[in-house]
Amino acid sequence: MNFNQSRQAIISKNVWNKTIVFLLFFIFAFAKGNAQILEPVKWTAKIEKKSGSNAVLIFDGTIEKEWHMYSQFTPDGGPLPLEIVFKNQKGNYNLVGKAKEGKTKTAFNDIFGVNETFFEGKAHIEQEITIINPNLKTVDVDFDFQVCKEVCINSNKKFSITVPSSFKMDAIATVSGVKLDETKRPGLVVDTIENTVVAPSAEKPKAEVAQTLDKEQIPAPAPQRSLWSIFFIAFLSGFAALLTPCVFPMIPMTVSFFTKQSKSRAKGIRNAIIYGLSIIAIYVILGLIVTKIFGADALNALSTDVWFNLIFFVILIIFATSFLGAFEIMLPNSWGNKVDQQADRGGLVGILFMALALAIVSFSCTGPIVGTLLVEAASNGGIAPVIGMLGFSLALALPFMLFAMFPGWLNSLPKSGGWLNTVKVVLGFLELALAFKFLSNADLVLQLHFLEREVFISIWIAIFAALTLYLFGKITLPHDSPLQHISVGRLYLGLLTLVFTVYLIPGLWGAPLKLISAFPPPPQYSESPFGVGGSGVSNAGSQEGLPKGAELGPHGIMVFHDYEDGLAFAKSVNKPIMLDFTGYACVNCRKMENNVWSDERILPILKNDVVLISLYVDDKRELPKNEQFKTASGDEIITVGDKWTDFMISKYKTNTQPLYVITDLEGENLHTSKPTISYVGVEEYLQWLNEGIGNFK
């Protein structure tokens, strides 16, 4: 029985005994079955008047406990982000900016190697629109989203929001220059069962009208990385900037100025503290300006923008080239002269301008570091730029304050010399390596495959190998002092970079490189998922000679992605079928493949005893027109993923992934006690496999 026959048989089942079915429904209505259609997110929506012809669409989702839904700002290469489609936008209304989100959380996903942003408990989304068609009746919106717990569900929600006539009158009045009273425009609520919009009744109490969230109470989107981690990285960067030739020599000069020019030691300490706080204030204000200019939502959106990543790739290459000694990045001399004049005034104002003078004079060393920090922080959104500048400036300012309090410590400072330029060069190599992360992001978004995993790792191997040679004194750069021998500290640092370089090499053969998993492209984005010359292919055979529709999947397992192709092959070799309902962005699917399928007892079974058919429910390729259809419930089946989702739901009465089923050659389930299995451990999965295969005749 082929797929279409199987589906037709399900739809055309005899329903003549309705009385028995009716009774059974009440018996089992409250029983928990092994398979069920899950809907962990319940949605409401409404439209609110803003001003003139502008309105705001507000969507609220209540997410069940332990489930989480992915944000539209989840980076590429990870789980499926929320996708919002405005079906009837053209000629009816314009979008004002990108949809804004309420409170989200961020965590690093070690499977995909990216920071994933998601909602827990509640999802709140707003989209402002400008109505341009006075005859507009409805705003039609589709949400495609992924929600996960131990399993993942790719879900779709359709909204049809009625636009009140008063809104359309406002649109006409705005064109005529007439402003209508906005205080009498109550919101409209979408019924989550019928997806129709109703106006709240004036007779009902406000609490019963709708689940309304005041715009003033919308929390700002959370950054895509822990603020503590951003602060810590920025603090270390500030310490590195402190050891550059533009800043380090300033410490004894500045501290001596405050201690010798002040009338008392207490006043000298006070002035040094004010000086340090002024440095912090200058850089924090810079972070505030960056946040204000871009805004949290725009920064989040920019992080996956191709041009954003390409521009900052070029910027970091320029910064790295400057640190390596090709040229100096400096602010205009006139700026420094004017600030110096103000610093001579003395008092608090003079101290503030002294701090500003330090920032300007040291810009050739600190500028590339500050720029890199702002790029990284800006791509994470929220107040990250402010936190980054706070950490950086605190590390920069602390020594000035501490040495003023304890001037005897100045005697323990190492003398300025060639080692300061070495610090700059090391930072240049690090910036050069980081630049290729931004180029990789752009390549991933465009799916150009120019900078696949092997190429990226090769570039890093070359960069850190060159850094190792530099630290060992085998390479000299323009501003380096003559080197008779290397210090013990430089030797240890060279050995450390050599170890790191050697660590990177197995990544070409498929090693996961967990220490840097957030930087290179994911393993599947490579010339071969097994690495250069990887053993996975040689153990399983080459792609040539495989049956029609088959390819080598995880761990060299032969896998089909079309039901008909897999069924035909299973019949030819007389083996049972294992259906794997999965998704490209399903986290727990990858965990099962990495941790369970790889077990030495399970892998031979999957390779030799079953025919594996992996059906991707998030496959966005469109079906041929003659294969598209509508289900009995009215859902449109347009894509390949829609087809397999419908198959899963209609046949196995569930919509979760991963989902595994073992069937015979007629599509009948080989299990009785546990027809399907999902996210489980090795022992349970092995027992389930053996039972199903044992029942195959």
Disulfide bonds with the S-S distance in Angstrom:
Cys148-Cys152 2.08
Cys246-Cys365 1.98
Cys586-Cys589 2.20
